[in-house]
Amino acid sequence: MNVRNTSKLAVGLVIAGVFFAPNARAYVIDFDSEGFTGPSAAVRTAASTINILTPIGSVSFSGGAILTHEGNLAADTTSVYYASYFLANATNPITITFPRNISNFFLSLYNGERHPDSFMVSDNLGHTNTIALSNNASRGQAIISLPAAGNMVTIFTSDTTGFNFSIDNIGFDQPTATVPEPATLGLLGMGLAGLGLIRRRT
């Protein structure tokens, strides 16, 4: 490999490290990818706690159950974690527990009811976010997030008597910006200095 190609490779590796290293911390829980399946109707199962191993440790979900291709959930036909008054032992809210405090949390939220409903996502540090969703026939869904979160997040619907909702694609510790962080800029500087030494020696 000649000097010019070596230089290009070195620059490419440094830039890749700067802009893609933050993504190594990010994680998204997708129940299909995790291998979870369930029945298509809430009346055929019961709520249970599930645990999913992630890079930060085990994350647990409680208050609902896994449903797959749920017949009344037009917005998502994959596997979801679902809470409903039809589901034995289900609770409102669904609770997600992490092994440590997290940041940049988000999830896909689906309204399974025949009427519009409002939802609140909150954590054990007092952060909250609310949203209103159209009914399930209108594919009521949204991505809802918290910029910072504790180690416990709850998803709650205001309809306490006839609740039907589900979650999927739970993300946390997501990078906040494409601009390199100060520590990353130092990495870039060291990489470019090393590149200068390579060029000097040739």
C-alpha positions as CSV (number, residue, x, y, z in Angstrom):
1,M,0.0,0.0,0.0
2,N,1.5,3.4,-1.0
3,V,1.7,6.5,1.2
4,R,-1.3,8.2,-0.4
5,N,-3.5,5.1,0.2
6,T,-2.2,4.7,3.7
7,S,-3.0,8.4,4.4
8,K,-6.6,8.0,3.1
9,L,-7.2,4.9,5.2
10,A,-5.9,6.6,8.3
11,V,-8.1,9.7,7.8
12,G,-11.1,7.5,7.1
13,L,-10.6,5.5,10.3
14,V,-10.2,8.6,12.4
15,I,-13.4,10.2,10.9
16,A,-15.3,7.0,11.3
17,G,-14.2,6.8,15.0
18,V,-15.2,10.4,15.6
19,F,-18.7,10.2,14.1
20,F,-19.7,6.6,14.7
21,A,-18.2,5.9,18.1
22,P,-21.1,7.6,20.0
23,N,-23.5,5.1,18.3
24,A,-21.8,2.2,20.1
25,R,-23.6,3.3,23.3
26,A,-27.0,3.5,21.7
27,Y,-29.5,0.6,22.0
28,V,-33.0,-0.1,20.7
29,I,-35.1,-2.9,22.0
30,D,-37.3,-4.4,19.2
31,F,-39.4,-7.4,20.5
32,D,-39.2,-9.1,17.1
33,S,-35.4,-8.9,16.9
34,E,-35.2,-10.1,20.5
35,G,-37.2,-13.2,19.5
36,F,-40.4,-12.6,21.4
37,T,-43.7,-13.8,20.0
38,G,-47.2,-14.1,21.5
39,P,-50.8,-14.7,20.6
40,S,-52.7,-12.2,18.5
41,A,-55.4,-11.5,21.1
42,A,-55.1,-10.2,24.7
43,V,-57.7,-12.6,26.0
44,R,-55.5,-15.5,25.1
45,T,-52.7,-14.6,27.5
46,A,-51.8,-12.9,30.8
47,A,-49.5,-10.1,31.9
48,S,-46.0,-11.2,32.8
49,T,-42.7,-9.6,33.4
50,I,-40.1,-10.1,30.7
51,N,-36.4,-9.4,30.9
52,I,-34.1,-8.4,28.0
53,L,-30.3,-8.4,28.1
54,T,-28.8,-5.2,26.8
55,P,-25.3,-3.7,26.9
56,I,-26.0,-2.0,30.2
57,G,-27.6,-5.2,31.8
58,S,-31.1,-6.6,32.1
59,V,-34.0,-4.4,31.2
60,S,-37.4,-5.5,32.6
61,F,-40.9,-4.8,31.3
62,S,-44.0,-5.4,33.6
63,G,-47.7,-4.8,33.4
64,G,-48.3,-6.3,30.0
65,A,-47.6,-9.2,27.7
66,I,-46.2,-9.9,24.2
67,L,-48.8,-9.9,21.4
68,T,-47.9,-10.6,17.8
69,H,-49.9,-9.4,14.8
70,E,-52.6,-8.1,17.2
71,G,-55.8,-8.0,15.2
72,N,-57.0,-4.6,16.6
73,L,-53.7,-2.8,16.4
74,A,-53.6,-1.6,12.8
75,A,-50.5,0.6,13.3
76,D,-48.2,-2.2,14.1
77,T,-48.4,-5.9,13.1
78,T,-45.2,-7.0,14.6
79,S,-44.5,-8.2,18.2
80,V,-45.3,-5.5,20.8
81,Y,-45.6,-5.3,24.6
82,Y,-49.3,-4.7,25.2
83,A,-51.4,-3.7,28.2
84,S,-55.2,-4.0,28.2
85,Y,-58.1,-4.5,30.5
86,F,-58.8,-7.7,28.4
87,L,-55.4,-9.0,29.6
88,A,-55.4,-10.9,32.9
89,N,-53.3,-9.2,35.6
90,A,-52.4,-6.2,33.3
91,T,-51.6,-2.9,34.8
92,N,-51.9,0.7,33.8
93,P,-49.0,1.8,33.6
94,I,-46.6,-0.4,31.9
95,T,-43.3,-0.1,33.8
96,I,-39.8,-0.4,32.3
97,T,-36.9,-0.8,34.7
98,F,-33.3,-0.3,33.8
99,P,-30.2,-1.3,35.7
100,R,-29.0,2.4,35.9
101,N,-30.2,5.9,34.9
102,I,-30.4,6.4,31.2
103,S,-30.6,9.3,28.8
104,N,-32.3,10.2,25.5
105,F,-35.1,7.6,26.0
106,F,-37.8,7.1,23.3
107,L,-40.4,4.5,22.3
108,S,-43.1,3.9,19.8
109,L,-46.5,4.1,21.5
110,Y,-49.7,2.8,20.0
111,N,-53.3,3.4,21.0
112,G,-55.3,0.2,20.9
113,E,-58.7,1.8,21.8
114,R,-61.6,2.7,19.5
115,H,-61.5,6.3,20.8
116,P,-58.7,8.9,21.1
117,D,-56.7,8.7,24.3
118,S,-54.0,10.7,26.0
119,F,-50.8,9.1,27.4
120,M,-48.1,10.2,29.8
121,V,-44.5,8.8,29.9
122,S,-42.6,9.6,33.1
123,D,-39.6,8.5,35.0
124,N,-38.7,8.2,38.7
125,L,-36.8,11.5,38.6
126,G,-39.8,13.6,37.8
127,H,-39.5,14.0,34.0
128,T,-42.7,13.7,32.0
129,N,-44.0,13.9,28.5
130,T,-47.7,13.7,27.4
131,I,-49.3,13.0,24.1
132,A,-52.8,12.5,22.6
133,L,-53.3,9.8,20.1
134,S,-56.2,9.1,17.7
135,N,-58.0,5.8,17.8
136,N,-56.7,2.5,16.6
137,A,-58.8,2.6,13.4
138,S,-56.9,5.8,12.5
139,R,-53.6,4.1,13.3
140,G,-53.1,6.2,16.4
141,Q,-49.3,6.1,17.1
142,A,-46.4,8.3,17.9
143,I,-42.8,8.3,19.1
144,I,-42.6,9.8,22.5
145,S,-39.3,10.6,24.3
146,L,-37.6,11.9,27.4
147,P,-34.2,13.7,27.0
148,A,-33.1,12.4,30.4
149,A,-34.5,9.6,32.5
150,G,-34.0,7.7,35.7
151,N,-33.8,4.0,35.9
152,M,-37.6,3.5,35.8
153,V,-40.0,4.7,33.1
154,T,-43.8,4.3,33.2
155,I,-46.3,4.6,30.3
156,F,-49.7,5.5,31.5
157,T,-53.1,6.2,29.8
158,S,-55.7,8.5,31.2
159,D,-58.4,5.9,30.4
160,T,-58.1,3.8,33.5
161,T,-61.2,1.7,32.9
162,G,-60.8,0.6,29.3
163,F,-57.1,0.9,28.6
164,N,-55.6,-0.7,25.5
165,F,-52.1,0.4,24.4
166,S,-48.8,-1.0,23.4
167,I,-45.1,-0.1,23.0
168,D,-42.2,-1.1,20.8
169,N,-38.8,0.0,19.6
170,I,-37.6,1.2,23.0
171,G,-34.4,3.3,22.6
172,F,-32.0,4.7,25.2
173,D,-28.6,6.3,25.5
174,Q,-29.0,7.7,22.0
175,P,-26.4,10.3,20.8
176,T,-27.8,13.8,20.9
177,A,-25.9,15.5,18.1
178,T,-23.7,14.9,15.1
179,V,-21.2,17.5,16.3
180,P,-18.1,15.8,17.9
181,E,-17.9,16.0,21.7
182,P,-14.8,17.7,23.2
183,A,-13.2,14.3,24.0
184,T,-13.9,13.2,20.5
185,L,-12.2,16.3,19.1
186,G,-9.1,15.3,21.1
187,L,-9.3,11.9,19.4
188,L,-9.5,13.6,16.0
189,G,-6.5,15.8,16.8
190,M,-4.4,12.8,17.9
191,G,-5.4,10.9,14.7
192,L,-4.4,13.8,12.5
193,A,-1.1,14.2,14.4
194,G,-0.4,10.5,13.9
195,L,-1.2,11.0,10.2
196,G,1.4,13.8,10.0
197,L,4.1,11.5,11.5
198,I,3.3,8.9,9.0
199,R,3.7,11.4,6.1
200,R,7.0,12.7,7.6
201,R,8.6,9.3,7.8
202,T,7.9,8.6,4.1
